[in-house]
Structure formats: C-alpha cells, structure tokens
Amino acid sequence: MAMHAADPARVPGAAPARRRVLAAIAAAPLAACAMRTDAPATFSAEALALALARRPVVLLGEVHDNPLQHRVRAEALRLHLETGARPALAFEQFDREQQSTLDQARRDPAGGTPQARAERLIQATGGGGWDWALYRPFVELALRFELPIVAANLSRSDAMKVGRAGSFDAVFDRQTQRRLGLDRLDADFLRRHQQVVDDSHCNAMPAAMLPALARAQVARDAALLASIRPHMARGVVLLTGNGHARNDLGVPFLMETAERARSLSIGLIEAPATGDDAVPLAQLRRQYDVAFVTPRHARPDPCESLRKRAAPAA
C-alpha cells in the first residue's frame, strides 16, 4: 500500500509520534468497511486517520455545516500529520483566483501563532461566505505543519458563466477540457447530475434551470481536479463537500486511470432522519471508497421555505 508520509528522519519527533499514533489507529475499528444499513458506522478520529493514510490523494467529504464532522476531521488530520505525512491541503472554501492572495498573506512578516496567522490569511481572501469557525482549524494545521494551502474551487461567477453559456467553453479552453475529461461526458452522466441537483434543491427548481446548474457543478469538479493535480506526487487532501467526492459523479469520475488508482474518496454521511431515508450500503460503496455514517446536525428544514413559497395562497 502506498504511503505518503515524509521521511521521519527529517521531521523532528516524527518517529515516536508515528509509533504512538499508528498503535492507536491500529486498535480502532474502521467500521465503515463493514457498515450496516440499519446502524451508523463507528466514526472516530483514529478510524478516519487510518483511512487518510491509505492513499496519497484523498478526497475528504463533508456536510458543510456539521460541526462534529469538522472536529473529527481536524483531529484525524492532526493525527495523520503527526505520523510525518505532509500532504498539500486543498480547500473548496478558497476560489482558485485567490491563490496568489493566499501565498502573499502567508509571507506576512508579522508572524504570530498559527491561530493569528490563519485569521489574517482568511481575512485577506474576504471569507467567501463560509463559516470559518469550522474551517479555521484546518488552516491552522496547514500553517503549523508547513503544508501547501491550495485554493481549489471554481468561483461563483465562473460557475454562473458556464451555466449561462451552456458550455464549458466559457471557462475552460478545449485543451483544458480534454485534460479534465470534460469532452467525454455522455448525456446519461449529465442527466444523473441534473437529478442530484434537483434532489438537493428539494425538487422545487424549474426544470429548465437544471441543465445549467448541473453543468456548473461539473465545472466545479473539474476546477477542483485541476487544482489538486500539481500536488498529487507529494500527496494532497482535498476538503470538499460529499458531492464533489463521489466516485460516480464528482472529482474521481474525471480522474485519469492512474490518478484514480492513487486516490481515495471518503464520504461523511449524516444518519438519516428516518429509517426510510437510509442510503443502502451497496449505493454508498458505489459512491465512495470509504463511507462513515455520522450523527445528524440539528438544523431547520432547508426545504420548508421553498415549500411555503410554492404553496398556493389561501
């Protein structure tokens, strides 16, 4: 199995840390590999850290607003880094145009703690509407362990260009489309994307808008792949939503065969609200290489406002 840890001889204290952490990880069950459909899999930092070590390229999914998922992911990443691993850390939360801003902010001579440096870096990019209380720990880890920080996402404005144009030509030239596999997508793939987009919008979107929204989502996957490719040789962890990590629709689908062989997709799936909402194990196995079921975050029903708007006036 390919490992992507740095040489312990060049990382102070890495060898003892590696032994301690790997011993803890080895004792933890990776229950996702034997997940039942009627009960959540064991979700722990140790189990997730073991999964992170399985391949050099990891697509680490999330439900964006689930605090528990983020806490466990950050702890798992810390354990992984303490073994000596030094992957680049790619963020869906930073648009690709912000890379130079990130790099310049990182060179800020003001110094300070990783927490203070992380805050300055986030402020330099404007935040982008994300809840940085959830993502700041990952920036801090990247600074503490001197990892490359990769701005990976397609901007909202570029995604809108793709949607309006009905073509990837609005953002990617033909050569780039070939490199990203965008020239070989079939109609069935795009139809499946439209269905996912429709479901994620409570089946309340006008049908005429679905092709544009689906194409914009595919363009985001392509941008994420293009952003992590330069870092695949050293290893890279992409922090992204579960949809982008899916084997059947997301970034892995666009990868070349050799890239796919070196990558691992991890889905963090919230426990269903009811038994009827449970995702069958066979489906999760198609969607992700490893899937964990996590506790559900309490939130208002996101479909409620849409249903109210759609309801006829009394």
Summary of the structure (lengths in Angstrom):
residues: 314
radius of gyration: 19.9
end to end distance: 63.3
largest distance: 73.0
contacts: 983
relative contact order: 0.17
helix: 55%
strand: 11%
